[in-house]
Amino acid sequence: MRKTIKLFVAVLLFSAVSGGLLAAVKSATQERIEYQQIKFVKGPAIQEILKGCSNDPLTSRFKIQDGKVDRSFFVGVFDGKPNTVAFESLGKGFGGDIGVVVAVNLNTDEIVGVAVTTHRETPGVGSRVRSEPAFVRQFKGQPIQDPFKVKGDGGKIDAVSGATVSSRGVCGAVVASAEVYKRLKASIAEKAKSIKS
Amino acid sequence: MAKKTVFQEFKKGLWSEVPPYRLVLGLCPTLAMTKGVDNGFGMGLAVTFVLVCSNVLISALRKVIPKDVRIACFIVVVATFVIIVELTMQAFTYPLFLQMGIFIPLIVVNCIPLGRAEAFAYKNGMVASFADGLGMGLGYTISLTVLAIIREILGNNTFWNHEVFSSGFQPFAFMVTAPGAFVCLGLMLCLMNMLGKK
């Protein structure tokens, strides 16, 4: 009995020290990791869909608390007005969550652009939702509150051939972002105004 | 005398017991991460760091770790260092992290750190364990890099993402696929055995 307790305490001590150490490393690197993710994954996508804006959307960003999560919004300034916001939502793909950045015009509620950021779809098949620009271009100019669906489900979006599940995931992410947009529009518009043009 | 032994512990990892070719350990990342030289080299360095740190720590604590739960303790130590590597890579070399993805956390169950902890660090002093870890790690790094150089040049006509032969060389795409990795590794093992026989 005494021996069992000794073993138990040994493993417990090891795990406790390890846990504490990892928590320290995690909190020390968290900010940099977030920055790297913005720079290498979301950054190129956001700059792509906000092309032509006169500011740097990666620095003109703000956060809004939505329930339990903090959401980041990136503002694009067009014609001297901060009238476009881009933000990320998730949809269920074939191999896990698909991250999709959607940019919306605050005045017309129309989609300015859509881009896929992180995904774990099959390379060469599902991954084409990211690599084929013609697919995400279909969302451009549509009202954000449209119930986007692929044609096979009775919608109007042409799925990437052979990648219906991944295409469905992207549609799902856009629909999810429409819900976020609807829920938070007032505070988004409020905060976007304060971005200097 | 003692100094010579330490050097021998270091040297054995580089040639006579080089992990993937002689001990045939740690093959999963050897096959998966040698598509490009940058991947292979990065993976090797990550393993080296984990190996050196876990070897030294386990050797220092070898009198404290109870024999009955040593494997559990080893895994906790190795996993801690692996996650430190993973977070550091995410913070500083994000593009490399994106390419290596799942293979970084998998170092935890890689046979090499656990194998060295059990076979060497738990029975030897800190200096010898440090030398053993460093030797094994560098041997692993060199092995991966050599394999990656062969595969990347033949399969992709690039070296560290730079073109090698300007024209007239048709890349042998088979080499960068999974079966190509097996064939290439098999040939390397064959070569090592022939060299070892004399």
Chai-1 contact restraints between the chains, C-beta under 6 A:
chainA,res_idxA,chainB,res_idxB,connection_type,confidence,min_distance_angstrom,max_distance_angstrom,comment,restraint_id
A,L7,B,P66,contact,1.0,0.0,6.0,A-B,restraint_1
A,L7,B,D68,contact,1.0,0.0,6.0,A-B,restraint_2
A,L7,B,V69,contact,1.0,0.0,6.0,A-B,restraint_3
A,A10,B,P66,contact,1.0,0.0,6.0,A-B,restraint_4
A,V11,B,V69,contact,1.0,0.0,6.0,A-B,restraint_5
A,V11,B,A72,contact,1.0,0.0,6.0,A-B,restraint_6
A,F14,B,C73,contact,1.0,0.0,6.0,A-B,restraint_7
A,F14,B,V76,contact,1.0,0.0,6.0,A-B,restraint_8
A,S15,B,V76,contact,1.0,0.0,6.0,A-B,restraint_9
A,S18,B,V76,contact,1.0,0.0,6.0,A-B,restraint_10
A,S18,B,T80,contact,1.0,0.0,6.0,A-B,restraint_11
A,L22,B,I83,contact,1.0,0.0,6.0,A-B,restraint_12
A,V25,B,I84,contact,1.0,0.0,6.0,A-B,restraint_13
A,V25,B,L87,contact,1.0,0.0,6.0,A-B,restraint_14
A,T29,B,L87,contact,1.0,0.0,6.0,A-B,restraint_15
A,T29,B,A91,contact,1.0,0.0,6.0,A-B,restraint_16
A,R32,B,A91,contact,1.0,0.0,6.0,A-B,restraint_17
A,I33,B,Q90,contact,1.0,0.0,6.0,A-B,restraint_18
A,I33,B,A91,contact,1.0,0.0,6.0,A-B,restraint_19
A,Q36,B,Y94,contact,1.0,0.0,6.0,A-B,restraint_20
A,F40,B,Y94,contact,1.0,0.0,6.0,A-B,restraint_21
